[in-house]
Amino acid sequence: MKVEGENYTTIWLDKNNDKVVCVIDQRFLPHKFVIENLTTVNEFAAAIIDMHIRGAGLIGAAAGYGMYLAALESKEKESFDEHLILSADKLKSTRPTAVNLEWAVNRQLSAIAKGNSIDEKITIAKDTAGLIADEDAQYCRRIGEHGVKIIEQISKNKNGGTVNILTHCNAGWLAFVDYGSATSPIYEAHRQGIKVHVWVDETRPRNQGASLTAWELLQQGVPHTVISDNTGGHLMQHGLVDMVITGADRVTRAGDAANKIGTYLKALAAFDNNILFYVALPSSTFDWNIKDGIKEIQIEERNSDEVKYMQGLCNGELKTILVTPLNSPAVNYGFDVTPARLISGLITERGICEANEQAILNLFPENL
């Protein structure tokens, strides 16, 4: 996607030094565009924990490149395999809810094990990291190609009128390698000339909608309006939302979807107002080992300071301010689970299906 007219992905190898991984540091958006260079596994782990990089697909790609750096580091250690496993465990522990991270680490471990020498293992790790990133971008592009058909049909039903789409959090290209999941159909519709307008939830406590999704849409020239998180139900009651598209950090084989906290409330409002509610995801976001999302998906609880403090631009400088009484306790659950019964459908790189086990397995029969 474009930043000030120039094409970027969210993660890439430095063209002058393939031992350096470049990422967009999202902590400074939308006010500053900062590129960070990562050279060690520890730096990658810190970047994931502290959300320099975030989003299901991007975390997976980051884990892939983190394992490549781990392989480089392991060459200098007494035991290559021992350091590699320790690095894998460190990366897996950074964010427990998004399944893409664990999936990418395990994929790297399986691939690296096929190498016959340390140098060959390093080469395999580098190639696999690139493959994971490329697949993420390709899958998101296909999600757009499938999802745009829903938007196109709504547009036809409205005689070419503007399709109003509500999003929650950031499931855009910043959350993946390119295109995004929830935003990919929107970008494709915009590219095709279909009139779209996006209601952008601010998405407290980290404001990924207001700071990231709005910035993305502005860069791509997509009409949008930022709203407070509590506004969605009102808009739906008054016919101002045609559909909701969100992303997901983990989806069970039965269709339950974990996404940024507050998604469940949007799904309830959409259900009550007979509004389409779709979840867009690449197949790497499925957890094929679980069925009951509410009981089985581990919900990350983050530092309460994210609730108590906010960051913004003041007199040209980024400032952090306290918005609660200093001594008031706060709790910060990062995600909630939307039951499959509230989801109109899942948009994947292989097509659109209902949110139930049989329909999902019809698209992905290898996971029977």
TIVOVO-599363 format. One record per residue (C-alpha): residue number from 1; residue in one letter; x, y, z. Coordinates in pm, 1 decimal, m for minus. Example, Ala and Ser with C-alpha at 12.3 -4.5 7.8 and 13.67 -1.06 7.14 Angstrom:
BEGIN
zaro resi->1, resn->A, u->1230.0, v->m450.0, w->780.0 $
zaro resi->2, resn->S, u->1367.0, v->m106.0, w->714.0 $
This chain:
BEGIN
zaro resi->1, resn->M, u->0.0, v->0.0, w->0.0 $
zaro resi->2, resn->K, u->104.9, v->363.2, w->m26.5 $
zaro resi->3, resn->V, u->257.6, v->607.0, w->221.4 $
zaro resi->4, resn->E, u->279.6, v->959.0, w->81.6 $
zaro resi->5, resn->G, u->248.8, v->802.3, w->m264.9 $
zaro resi->6, resn->E, u->529.6, v->548.3, w->m215.8 $
zaro resi->7, resn->N, u->466.8, v->172.9, w->m195.2 $
zaro resi->8, resn->Y, u->548.3, v->m1.4, w->132.4 $
zaro resi->9, resn->T, u->496.8, v->m333.3, w->302.6 $
zaro resi->10, resn->T, u->507.6, v->m351.0, w->682.9 $
zaro resi->11, resn->I, u->820.2, v->m569.6, w->706.2 $
zaro resi->12, resn->W, u->1116.3, v->m634.1, w->476.6 $
zaro resi->13, resn->L, u->1486.2, v->m720.3, w->467.8 $
zaro resi->14, resn->D, u->1722.4, v->m425.9, w->436.7 $
zaro resi->15, resn->K, u->1831.9, v->m419.0, w->72.5 $
zaro resi->16, resn->N, u->2191.0, v->m343.6, w->177.7 $
zaro resi->17, resn->N, u->2217.2, v->m591.5, w->465.7 $
zaro resi->18, resn->D, u->2009.1, v->m908.0, w->475.2 $
zaro resi->19, resn->K, u->2083.0, v->m953.1, w->846.6 $
zaro resi->20, resn->V, u->1869.0, v->m648.5, w->925.1 $
zaro resi->21, resn->V, u->1487.5, v->m660.4, w->923.2 $
zaro resi->22, resn->C, u->1305.0, v->m330.7, w->869.0 $
zaro resi->23, resn->V, u->958.8, v->m265.5, w->1012.5 $
zaro resi->24, resn->I, u->722.3, v->30.2, w->1038.0 $
zaro resi->25, resn->D, u->717.4, v->129.2, w->1406.0 $
zaro resi->26, resn->Q, u->345.1, v->177.0, w->1461.1 $
zaro resi->27, resn->R, u->378.0, v->344.9, w->1801.8 $
zaro resi->28, resn->F, u->435.3, v->681.0, w->1635.9 $
zaro resi->29, resn->L, u->152.1, v->670.6, w->1382.2 $
zaro resi->30, resn->P, u->m38.2, v->868.2, w->1265.0 $
zaro resi->31, resn->H, u->185.5, v->1158.9, w->1358.5 $
zaro resi->32, resn->K, u->528.1, v->1025.3, w->1260.2 $
zaro resi->33, resn->F, u->633.5, v->764.1, w->1004.2 $
zaro resi->34, resn->V, u->925.6, v->575.8, w->1161.1 $
zaro resi->35, resn->I, u->1115.6, v->276.8, w->1023.9 $
zaro resi->36, resn->E, u->1286.5, v->58.1, w->1284.1 $
zaro resi->37, resn->N, u->1575.4, v->m182.1, w->1216.8 $
zaro resi->38, resn->L, u->1572.3, v->m512.1, w->1407.3 $
zaro resi->39, resn->T, u->1882.4, v->m730.9, w->1428.3 $
zaro resi->40, resn->T, u->1825.3, v->m975.5, w->1716.3 $
zaro resi->41, resn->V, u->1560.0, v->m1210.0, w->1851.9 $
zaro resi->42, resn->N, u->1540.9, v->m1004.9, w->2171.3 $
zaro resi->43, resn->E, u->1467.7, v->m691.4, w->1969.9 $
zaro resi->44, resn->F, u->1193.4, v->m875.4, w->1782.6 $
zaro resi->45, resn->A, u->1038.0, v->m1005.5, w->2105.7 $
zaro resi->46, resn->A, u->1038.5, v->m654.9, w->2254.7 $
zaro resi->47, resn->A, u->891.0, v->m506.9, w->1935.4 $
zaro resi->48, resn->I, u->602.5, v->m755.6, w->1947.4 $
zaro resi->49, resn->I, u->535.3, v->m720.5, w->2319.9 $
zaro resi->50, resn->D, u->546.6, v->m340.4, w->2312.5 $
zaro resi->51, resn->M, u->346.4, v->m327.4, w->1988.9 $
zaro resi->52, resn->H, u->595.0, v->m157.6, w->1762.2 $
zaro resi->53, resn->I, u->443.3, v->m417.6, w->1531.4 $
zaro resi->54, resn->R, u->99.0, v->m571.5, w->1586.5 $
zaro resi->55, resn->G, u->m183.1, v->m744.6, w->1405.5 $
zaro resi->56, resn->A, u->m229.4, v->m1116.3, w->1349.9 $
zaro resi->57, resn->G, u->m68.8, v->m1149.7, w->1007.3 $
zaro resi->58, resn->L, u->220.5, v->m914.4, w->1075.4 $
zaro resi->59, resn->I, u->298.3, v->m1088.6, w->1405.2 $
zaro resi->60, resn->G, u->320.5, v->m1413.8, w->1209.6 $
zaro resi->61, resn->A, u->551.9, v->m1260.6, w->950.6 $
zaro resi->62, resn->A, u->757.8, v->m1102.0, w->1229.3 $
zaro resi->63, resn->A, u->790.5, v->m1438.8, w->1400.1 $
zaro resi->64, resn->G, u->913.9, v->m1584.5, w->1072.3 $
zaro resi->65, resn->Y, u->1185.5, v->m1320.2, w->1039.9 $
zaro resi->66, resn->G, u->1259.8, v->m1344.7, w->1411.6 $
zaro resi->67, resn->M, u->1336.3, v->m1712.8, w->1365.2 $
zaro resi->68, resn->Y, u->1566.2, v->m1626.5, w->1075.3 $
zaro resi->69, resn->L, u->1761.6, v->m1393.6, w->1304.5 $
zaro resi->70, resn->A, u->1757.3, v->m1669.3, w->1567.6 $
zaro resi->71, resn->A, u->1920.1, v->m1902.8, w->1318.9 $
zaro resi->72, resn->L, u->2190.0, v->m1643.5, w->1248.6 $
zaro resi->73, resn->E, u->2250.4, v->m1603.2, w->1622.0 $
zaro resi->74, resn->S, u->2250.2, v->m1979.1, w->1679.3 $
zaro resi->75, resn->K, u->2544.6, v->m2021.7, w->1444.1 $
zaro resi->76, resn->E, u->2760.3, v->m1843.7, w->1702.3 $
zaro resi->77, resn->K, u->2629.9, v->m2045.1, w->1998.6 $
zaro resi->78, resn->E, u->2764.2, v->m2366.1, w->2145.3 $
zaro resi->79, resn->S, u->2445.6, v->m2549.7, w->2054.3 $
zaro resi->80, resn->F, u->2259.5, v->m2435.1, w->1741.3 $
zaro resi->81, resn->D, u->1945.9, v->m2636.6, w->1816.8 $
zaro resi->82, resn->E, u->1925.1, v->m2536.0, w->2182.8 $
zaro resi->83, resn->H, u->1944.2, v->m2164.0, w->2108.5 $
zaro resi->84, resn->L, u->1692.8, v->m2199.8, w->1826.8 $
zaro resi->85, resn->I, u->1439.2, v->m2368.6, w->2057.9 $
zaro resi->86, resn->L, u->1492.5, v->m2107.7, w->2329.8 $
zaro resi->87, resn->S, u->1437.4, v->m1833.5, w->2072.9 $
zaro resi->88, resn->A, u->1122.0, v->m2005.1, w->1947.5 $
zaro resi->89, resn->D, u->982.2, v->m2024.4, w->2300.3 $
zaro resi->90, resn->K, u->1066.6, v->m1658.7, w->2361.1 $
zaro resi->91, resn->L, u->880.4, v->m1548.2, w->2047.8 $
zaro resi->92, resn->K, u->578.9, v->m1769.6, w->2123.3 $
zaro resi->93, resn->S, u->542.9, v->m1618.3, w->2469.4 $
zaro resi->94, resn->T, u->515.9, v->m1257.6, w->2347.2 $
zaro resi->95, resn->R, u->146.1, v->m1250.3, w->2247.2 $
zaro resi->96, resn->P, u->m73.6, v->m1547.0, w->2349.8 $
zaro resi->97, resn->T, u->m398.5, v->m1476.8, w->2161.0 $
zaro resi->98, resn->A, u->m290.4, v->m1440.0, w->1796.8 $
zaro resi->99, resn->V, u->m239.0, v->m1791.4, w->1660.2 $
zaro resi->100, resn->N, u->m39.5, v->m1672.0, w->1356.5 $
zaro resi->101, resn->L, u->267.0, v->m1621.8, w->1575.1 $
zaro resi->102, resn->E, u->284.9, v->m1980.4, w->1699.8 $
zaro resi->103, resn->W, u->197.3, v->m2109.0, w->1353.2 $
zaro resi->104, resn->A, u->487.5, v->m1920.1, w->1194.2 $
zaro resi->105, resn->V, u->739.7, v->m2027.1, w->1458.9 $
zaro resi->106, resn->N, u->640.5, v->m2393.1, w->1422.7 $
zaro resi->107, resn->R, u->657.5, v->m2366.2, w->1043.7 $
zaro resi->108, resn->Q, u->1009.6, v->m2229.3, w->1070.9 $
zaro resi->109, resn->L, u->1120.1, v->m2503.9, w->1310.7 $
zaro resi->110, resn->S, u->990.0, v->m2773.6, w->1074.8 $
zaro resi->111, resn->A, u->1155.8, v->m2614.7, w->772.8 $
zaro resi->112, resn->I, u->1490.9, v->m2549.5, w->942.8 $
zaro resi->113, resn->A, u->1508.4, v->m2909.6, w->1066.8 $
zaro resi->114, resn->K, u->1536.6, v->m3025.0, w->705.1 $
zaro resi->115, resn->G, u->1873.7, v->m2854.3, w->658.0 $
zaro resi->116, resn->N, u->2185.1, v->m3070.6, w->656.5 $
zaro resi->117, resn->S, u->2429.0, v->m2802.8, w->771.7 $
zaro resi->118, resn->I, u->2409.1, v->m2485.5, w->977.5 $
zaro resi->119, resn->D, u->2454.9, v->m2267.2, w->670.2 $
zaro resi->120, resn->E, u->2180.3, v->m2455.5, w->489.2 $
zaro resi->121, resn->K, u->1951.6, v->m2417.4, w->792.0 $
zaro resi->122, resn->I, u->2010.6, v->m2041.8, w->791.5 $
zaro resi->123, resn->T, u->1933.0, v->m2020.4, w->421.4 $
zaro resi->124, resn->I, u->1612.8, v->m2219.1, w->473.1 $
zaro resi->125, resn->A, u->1511.7, v->m1989.8, w->761.4 $
zaro resi->126, resn->K, u->1564.4, v->m1680.8, w->546.7 $
zaro resi->127, resn->D, u->1370.9, v->m1825.4, w->253.5 $
zaro resi->128, resn->T, u->1087.0, v->m1946.0, w->476.0 $
zaro resi->129, resn->A, u->1054.5, v->m1604.8, w->641.7 $
zaro resi->130, resn->G, u->1019.9, v->m1444.3, w->299.8 $
zaro resi->131, resn->L, u->768.1, v->m1707.3, w->194.7 $
zaro resi->132, resn->I, u->553.5, v->m1651.7, w->505.0 $
zaro resi->133, resn->A, u->550.8, v->m1276.3, w->439.8 $
zaro resi->134, resn->D, u->475.3, v->m1313.6, w->68.8 $
zaro resi->135, resn->E, u->193.4, v->m1559.3, w->136.4 $
zaro resi->136, resn->D, u->39.3, v->m1322.9, w->390.2 $
zaro resi->137, resn->A, u->26.1, v->m1043.9, w->132.8 $
zaro resi->138, resn->Q, u->m107.6, v->m1274.6, w->m139.4 $
zaro resi->139, resn->Y, u->m376.3, v->m1419.4, w->86.0 $
zaro resi->140, resn->C, u->m491.0, v->m1073.2, w->191.9 $
zaro resi->141, resn->R, u->m512.4, v->m966.9, w->m172.5 $
zaro resi->142, resn->R, u->m736.3, v->m1267.7, w->m241.9 $
zaro resi->143, resn->I, u->m951.3, v->m1182.0, w->60.4 $
zaro resi->144, resn->G, u->m1014.6, v->m849.8, w->m110.0 $
zaro resi->145, resn->E, u->m1107.5, v->m1016.9, w->m438.3 $
zaro resi->146, resn->H, u->m1364.1, v->m1236.8, w->m264.7 $
zaro resi->147, resn->G, u->m1496.0, v->m980.7, w->m17.8 $
zaro resi->148, resn->V, u->m1550.8, v->m707.9, w->m274.7 $
zaro resi->149, resn->K, u->m1837.5, v->m913.7, w->m418.4 $
zaro resi->150, resn->I, u->m2038.0, v->m852.3, w->m100.4 $
zaro resi->151, resn->I, u->m1978.3, v->m478.1, w->m123.8 $
zaro resi->152, resn->E, u->m2062.3, v->m481.9, w->m495.0 $
zaro resi->153, resn->Q, u->m2397.6, v->m650.3, w->m426.7 $
zaro resi->154, resn->I, u->m2486.7, v->m398.0, w->m155.4 $
zaro resi->155, resn->S, u->m2396.1, v->m116.7, w->m396.0 $
zaro resi->156, resn->K, u->m2627.2, v->m263.4, w->m660.6 $
zaro resi->157, resn->N, u->m2906.4, v->m294.3, w->m403.4 $
zaro resi->158, resn->K, u->m2859.0, v->75.8, w->m327.3 $
zaro resi->159, resn->N, u->m2859.3, v->167.8, w->m699.2 $
zaro resi->160, resn->G, u->m2494.5, v->268.5, w->m685.0 $
zaro resi->161, resn->G, u->m2528.9, v->457.5, w->m358.5 $
zaro resi->162, resn->T, u->m2247.7, v->471.3, w->m105.9 $
zaro resi->163, resn->V, u->m2186.0, v->152.0, w->90.8 $
zaro resi->164, resn->N, u->m2126.8, v->237.8, w->457.4 $
zaro resi->165, resn->I, u->m1893.3, v->m8.9, w->626.8 $
zaro resi->166, resn->L, u->m1806.8, v->m13.1, w->996.5 $
zaro resi->167, resn->T, u->m1469.2, v->m144.1, w->1115.4 $
zaro resi->168, resn->H, u->m1325.1, v->m211.4, w->1459.7 $
zaro resi->169, resn->C, u->m957.1, v->m187.8, w->1551.8 $
zaro resi->170, resn->N, u->m702.1, v->m212.5, w->1269.9 $
zaro resi->171, resn->A, u->m720.5, v->m515.0, w->1043.2 $
zaro resi->172, resn->G, u->m558.8, v->m314.2, w->766.1 $
zaro resi->173, resn->W, u->m229.9, v->m349.5, w->583.8 $
zaro resi->174, resn->L, u->m48.5, v->m233.6, w->897.2 $
zaro resi->175, resn->A, u->m176.2, v->m547.9, w->1071.8 $
zaro resi->176, resn->F, u->m50.9, v->m771.1, w->792.4 $
zaro resi->177, resn->V, u->226.0, v->m749.2, w->535.1 $
zaro resi->178, resn->D, u->6.8, v->m574.2, w->277.2 $
zaro resi->179, resn->Y, u->m360.1, v->m510.9, w->185.7 $
zaro resi->180, resn->G, u->m498.2, v->m615.1, w->524.9 $
zaro resi->181, resn->S, u->m787.5, v->m851.2, w->592.7 $
zaro resi->182, resn->A, u->m1092.8, v->m639.4, w->682.8 $
zaro resi->183, resn->T, u->m968.1, v->m349.3, w->470.5 $
zaro resi->184, resn->S, u->m873.1, v->m551.9, w->163.9 $
zaro resi->185, resn->P, u->m1231.1, v->m572.8, w->26.0 $
zaro resi->186, resn->I, u->m1270.1, v->m200.9, w->97.1 $
zaro resi->187, resn->Y, u->m951.9, v->m111.8, w->m91.9 $
zaro resi->188, resn->E, u->m1055.8, v->m332.3, w->m382.6 $
zaro resi->189, resn->A, u->m1402.1, v->m173.9, w->m394.6 $
zaro resi->190, resn->H, u->m1246.4, v->172.2, w->m391.5 $
zaro resi->191, resn->R, u->m1007.9, v->67.6, w->m668.7 $
zaro resi->192, resn->Q, u->m1301.7, v->m53.3, w->m878.7 $
zaro resi->193, resn->G, u->m1485.3, v->275.8, w->m836.5 $
zaro resi->194, resn->I, u->m1755.3, v->145.3, w->m600.8 $
zaro resi->195, resn->K, u->m1861.4, v->422.1, w->m365.3 $
zaro resi->196, resn->V, u->m1763.5, v->330.4, w->m10.2 $
zaro resi->197, resn->H, u->m1747.3, v->513.1, w->319.7 $
zaro resi->198, resn->V, u->m1591.2, v->366.0, w->633.7 $
zaro resi->199, resn->W, u->m1700.4, v->429.4, w->991.0 $
zaro resi->200, resn->V, u->m1375.7, v->389.5, w->1187.0 $
zaro resi->201, resn->D, u->m1413.3, v->289.4, w->1552.2 $
zaro resi->202, resn->E, u->m1147.8, v->467.8, w->1758.2 $
zaro resi->203, resn->T, u->m1087.5, v->136.1, w->1939.4 $
zaro resi->204, resn->R, u->m979.5, v->213.8, w->2291.1 $
zaro resi->205, resn->P, u->m760.0, v->160.4, w->2478.1 $
zaro resi->206, resn->R, u->m478.5, v->186.4, w->2220.1 $
zaro resi->207, resn->N, u->m685.9, v->367.8, w->1956.1 $
zaro resi->208, resn->Q, u->m571.9, v->150.2, w->1666.3 $
zaro resi->209, resn->G, u->m875.6, v->255.4, w->1465.9 $
zaro resi->210, resn->A, u->m835.0, v->629.1, w->1517.0 $
zaro resi->211, resn->S, u->m457.9, v->625.8, w->1477.1 $
zaro resi->212, resn->L, u->m390.2, v->340.9, w->1231.6 $
zaro resi->213, resn->T, u->m700.2, v->256.3, w->1025.7 $
zaro resi->214, resn->A, u->m785.8, v->623.1, w->972.5 $
zaro resi->215, resn->W, u->m425.3, v->695.5, w->869.5 $
zaro resi->216, resn->E, u->m428.7, v->404.0, w->623.8 $
zaro resi->217, resn->L, u->m757.5, v->507.1, w->466.1 $
zaro resi->218, resn->L, u->m638.6, v->867.3, w->438.3 $
zaro resi->219, resn->Q, u->m320.4, v->753.6, w->262.3 $
zaro resi->220, resn->Q, u->m525.4, v->549.2, w->13.2 $
zaro resi->221, resn->G, u->m787.6, v->822.3, w->m40.6 $
zaro resi->222, resn->V, u->m1080.4, v->617.4, w->96.9 $
zaro resi->223, resn->P, u->m1367.3, v->826.8, w->244.9 $
zaro resi->224, resn->H, u->m1399.4, v->763.8, w->617.2 $
zaro resi->225, resn->T, u->m1513.8, v->909.3, w->947.9 $
zaro resi->226, resn->V, u->m1366.8, v->836.2, w->1291.4 $
zaro resi->227, resn->I, u->m1626.0, v->761.4, w->1560.9 $
zaro resi->228, resn->S, u->m1611.2, v->686.2, w->1931.3 $
zaro resi->229, resn->D, u->m1642.6, v->318.9, w->2017.3 $
zaro resi->230, resn->N, u->m1992.9, v->366.8, w->2159.0 $
zaro resi->231, resn->T, u->m2139.4, v->513.5, w->1839.1 $
zaro resi->232, resn->G, u->m2179.1, v->199.7, w->1625.9 $
zaro resi->233, resn->G, u->m2510.3, v->84.4, w->1770.4 $
zaro resi->234, resn->H, u->m2667.7, v->426.2, w->1716.7 $
zaro resi->235, resn->L, u->m2554.5, v->433.0, w->1353.9 $
zaro resi->236, resn->M, u->m2696.0, v->85.9, w->1296.3 $
zaro resi->237, resn->Q, u->m3032.7, v->176.7, w->1448.9 $
zaro resi->238, resn->H, u->m3063.2, v->467.9, w->1206.2 $
zaro resi->239, resn->G, u->m2971.1, v->275.1, w->890.3 $
zaro resi->240, resn->L, u->m2628.8, v->433.7, w->851.6 $
zaro resi->241, resn->V, u->m2432.8, v->106.2, w->844.1 $
zaro resi->242, resn->D, u->m2469.1, v->m143.7, w->558.4 $
zaro resi->243, resn->M, u->m2218.1, v->m398.3, w->684.3 $
zaro resi->244, resn->V, u->m1949.0, v->m460.2, w->943.9 $
zaro resi->245, resn->I, u->m1611.6, v->m612.9, w->857.7 $
zaro resi->246, resn->T, u->m1358.0, v->m698.4, w->1126.2 $
zaro resi->247, resn->G, u->m1041.9, v->m901.2, w->1136.4 $
zaro resi->248, resn->A, u->m952.1, v->m1174.0, w->1383.9 $
zaro resi->249, resn->D, u->m655.3, v->m1292.2, w->1586.6 $
zaro resi->250, resn->R, u->m774.1, v->m1651.0, w->1626.2 $
zaro resi->251, resn->V, u->m1074.6, v->m1834.4, w->1480.7 $
zaro resi->252, resn->T, u->m1180.3, v->m2181.1, w->1592.1 $
zaro resi->253, resn->R, u->m1263.6, v->m2462.2, w->1352.6 $
zaro resi->254, resn->A, u->m1628.3, v->m2402.1, w->1448.3 $
zaro resi->255, resn->G, u->m1621.2, v->m2032.7, w->1357.3 $
zaro resi->256, resn->D, u->m1587.7, v->m1847.0, w->1689.3 $
zaro resi->257, resn->A, u->m1362.3, v->m1544.1, w->1639.3 $
zaro resi->258, resn->A, u->m1133.0, v->m1366.0, w->1886.1 $
zaro resi->259, resn->N, u->m1064.7, v->m1005.7, w->1793.6 $
zaro resi->260, resn->K, u->m987.0, v->m673.5, w->1960.6 $
zaro resi->261, resn->I, u->m1192.7, v->m611.1, w->2274.2 $
zaro resi->262, resn->G, u->m1528.6, v->m458.0, w->2184.1 $
zaro resi->263, resn->T, u->m1584.0, v->m662.6, w->1867.6 $
zaro resi->264, resn->Y, u->m1844.7, v->m880.4, w->2039.5 $
zaro resi->265, resn->L, u->m2053.8, v->m572.1, w->2122.1 $
zaro resi->266, resn->K, u->m2048.8, v->m463.5, w->1756.3 $
zaro resi->267, resn->A, u->m2160.7, v->m812.0, w->1654.0 $
zaro resi->268, resn->L, u->m2451.7, v->m798.5, w->1898.4 $
zaro resi->269, resn->A, u->m2560.5, v->m459.2, w->1766.9 $
zaro resi->270, resn->A, u->m2535.3, v->m578.7, w->1406.9 $
zaro resi->271, resn->F, u->m2737.2, v->m892.3, w->1485.9 $
zaro resi->272, resn->D, u->m3008.9, v->m688.9, w->1657.8 $
zaro resi->273, resn->N, u->m3036.0, v->m457.6, w->1356.2 $
zaro resi->274, resn->N, u->m3017.2, v->m726.2, w->1084.2 $
zaro resi->275, resn->I, u->m2685.4, v->m593.3, w->953.2 $
zaro resi->276, resn->L, u->m2425.7, v->m813.8, w->787.9 $
zaro resi->277, resn->F, u->m2127.8, v->m890.8, w->1013.0 $
zaro resi->278, resn->Y, u->m1828.0, v->m1046.9, w->838.9 $
zaro resi->279, resn->V, u->m1490.0, v->m1156.6, w->970.8 $
zaro resi->280, resn->A, u->m1198.1, v->m1147.8, w->724.9 $
zaro resi->281, resn->L, u->m895.4, v->m1367.1, w->786.3 $
zaro resi->282, resn->P, u->m619.1, v->m1561.6, w->613.6 $
zaro resi->283, resn->S, u->m611.7, v->m1933.8, w->687.7 $
zaro resi->284, resn->S, u->m310.3, v->m1890.2, w->918.4 $
zaro resi->285, resn->T, u->m553.5, v->m1735.8, w->1170.7 $
zaro resi->286, resn->F, u->m754.4, v->m2057.5, w->1210.9 $
zaro resi->287, resn->D, u->m680.9, v->m2268.6, w->1517.1 $
zaro resi->288, resn->W, u->m774.3, v->m2613.6, w->1398.9 $
zaro resi->289, resn->N, u->m730.7, v->m2765.9, w->1744.7 $
zaro resi->290, resn->I, u->m1017.4, v->m2592.0, w->1923.0 $
zaro resi->291, resn->K, u->m1391.4, v->m2547.4, w->1877.6 $
zaro resi->292, resn->D, u->m1523.8, v->m2339.5, w->2168.4 $
zaro resi->293, resn->G, u->m1367.0, v->m1995.2, w->2146.1 $
zaro resi->294, resn->I, u->m1507.4, v->m1860.8, w->2471.9 $
zaro resi->295, resn->K, u->m1376.7, v->m2153.2, w->2676.6 $
zaro resi->296, resn->E, u->m1056.4, v->m2233.0, w->2488.5 $
zaro resi->297, resn->I, u->m903.8, v->m1912.1, w->2349.6 $
zaro resi->298, resn->Q, u->m658.0, v->m1752.3, w->2591.0 $
zaro resi->299, resn->I, u->m738.1, v->m1382.5, w->2623.4 $
zaro resi->300, resn->E, u->m434.3, v->m1161.9, w->2670.7 $
zaro resi->301, resn->E, u->m449.4, v->m920.7, w->2964.5 $
zaro resi->302, resn->R, u->m221.1, v->m625.1, w->2900.1 $
zaro resi->303, resn->N, u->m76.4, v->m354.0, w->3120.8 $
zaro resi->304, resn->S, u->m347.4, v->m138.4, w->3278.0 $
zaro resi->305, resn->D, u->m151.3, v->175.6, w->3188.4 $
zaro resi->306, resn->E, u->m286.7, v->139.2, w->2834.3 $
zaro resi->307, resn->V, u->m631.1, v->216.5, w->2978.9 $
zaro resi->308, resn->K, u->m519.8, v->488.9, w->3218.7 $
zaro resi->309, resn->Y, u->m294.1, v->682.5, w->2982.8 $
zaro resi->310, resn->M, u->m335.9, v->812.6, w->2625.5 $
zaro resi->311, resn->Q, u->m83.0, v->938.7, w->2372.5 $
zaro resi->312, resn->G, u->m137.2, v->1228.1, w->2134.8 $
zaro resi->313, resn->L, u->20.7, v->1521.8, w->1955.5 $
zaro resi->314, resn->C, u->54.3, v->1843.6, w->2155.2 $
zaro resi->315, resn->N, u->233.6, v->2148.8, w->2018.1 $
zaro resi->316, resn->G, u->412.5, v->1930.2, w->1766.0 $
zaro resi->317, resn->E, u->533.0, v->1674.5, w->2021.6 $
zaro resi->318, resn->L, u->399.5, v->1332.5, w->2118.4 $
zaro resi->319, resn->K, u->275.7, v->1347.4, w->2476.0 $
zaro resi->320, resn->T, u->138.4, v->1085.8, w->2715.7 $
zaro resi->321, resn->I, u->m133.1, v->1199.4, w->2954.7 $
zaro resi->322, resn->L, u->m316.8, v->1042.1, w->3247.3 $
zaro resi->323, resn->V, u->m696.5, v->1029.0, w->3194.2 $
zaro resi->324, resn->T, u->m805.6, v->852.9, w->3515.6 $
zaro resi->325, resn->P, u->m745.1, v->919.4, w->3883.5 $
zaro resi->326, resn->L, u->m386.7, v->817.6, w->3951.0 $
zaro resi->327, resn->N, u->m477.1, v->557.2, w->4212.2 $
zaro resi->328, resn->S, u->m783.4, v->409.0, w->4039.7 $
zaro resi->329, resn->P, u->m722.3, v->46.6, w->3935.4 $
zaro resi->330, resn->A, u->m787.7, v->m54.1, w->3574.3 $
zaro resi->331, resn->V, u->m811.5, v->m380.9, w->3384.9 $
zaro resi->332, resn->N, u->m706.2, v->m426.2, w->3023.2 $
zaro resi->333, resn->Y, u->m834.7, v->m734.0, w->2839.8 $
zaro resi->334, resn->G, u->m697.2, v->m720.9, w->2487.0 $
zaro resi->335, resn->F, u->m957.9, v->m934.4, w->2308.9 $
zaro resi->336, resn->D, u->m1305.8, v->m1080.1, w->2326.2 $
zaro resi->337, resn->V, u->m1470.5, v->m1368.6, w->2142.9 $
zaro resi->338, resn->T, u->m1760.2, v->m1330.8, w->1899.7 $
zaro resi->339, resn->P, u->m1963.5, v->m1654.6, w->1881.6 $
zaro resi->340, resn->A, u->m2010.5, v->m1802.6, w->1535.7 $
zaro resi->341, resn->R, u->m2389.3, v->m1757.8, w->1560.6 $
zaro resi->342, resn->L, u->m2344.3, v->m1379.6, w->1532.4 $
zaro resi->343, resn->I, u->m2118.1, v->m1393.9, w->1225.0 $
zaro resi->344, resn->S, u->m2271.9, v->m1368.4, w->876.4 $
zaro resi->345, resn->G, u->m1968.9, v->m1526.1, w->713.0 $
zaro resi->346, resn->L, u->m1591.9, v->m1565.0, w->701.0 $
zaro resi->347, resn->I, u->m1394.1, v->m1410.3, w->415.1 $
zaro resi->348, resn->T, u->m1076.5, v->m1610.4, w->346.8 $
zaro resi->349, resn->E, u->m822.2, v->m1639.1, w->68.7 $
zaro resi->350, resn->R, u->m1013.2, v->m1942.7, w->m64.1 $
zaro resi->351, resn->G, u->m1353.6, v->m1779.2, w->m63.1 $
zaro resi->352, resn->I, u->m1645.0, v->m1692.2, w->164.5 $
zaro resi->353, resn->C, u->m1813.0, v->m1944.8, w->391.0 $
zaro resi->354, resn->E, u->m2057.3, v->m1959.4, w->677.5 $
zaro resi->355, resn->A, u->m1913.2, v->m1954.7, w->1028.9 $
zaro resi->356, resn->N, u->m1961.9, v->m2320.1, w->1113.9 $
zaro resi->357, resn->E, u->m1734.6, v->m2622.3, w->1117.2 $
zaro resi->358, resn->Q, u->m1874.0, v->m2799.2, w->813.3 $
zaro resi->359, resn->A, u->m1862.7, v->m2490.9, w->590.8 $
zaro resi->360, resn->I, u->m1509.3, v->m2405.9, w->704.6 $
zaro resi->361, resn->L, u->m1386.7, v->m2759.9, w->640.4 $
zaro resi->362, resn->N, u->m1546.9, v->m2757.1, w->296.4 $
zaro resi->363, resn->L, u->m1302.4, v->m2475.6, w->212.3 $
zaro resi->364, resn->F, u->m1011.5, v->m2634.4, w->400.8 $
zaro resi->365, resn->P, u->m1068.5, v->m3013.2, w->373.2 $
zaro resi->366, resn->E, u->m706.7, v->m3089.0, w->461.4 $
zaro resi->367, resn->N, u->m796.1, v->m3008.7, w->822.3 $
zaro resi->368, resn->L, u->m1069.3, v->m3269.1, w->857.7 $
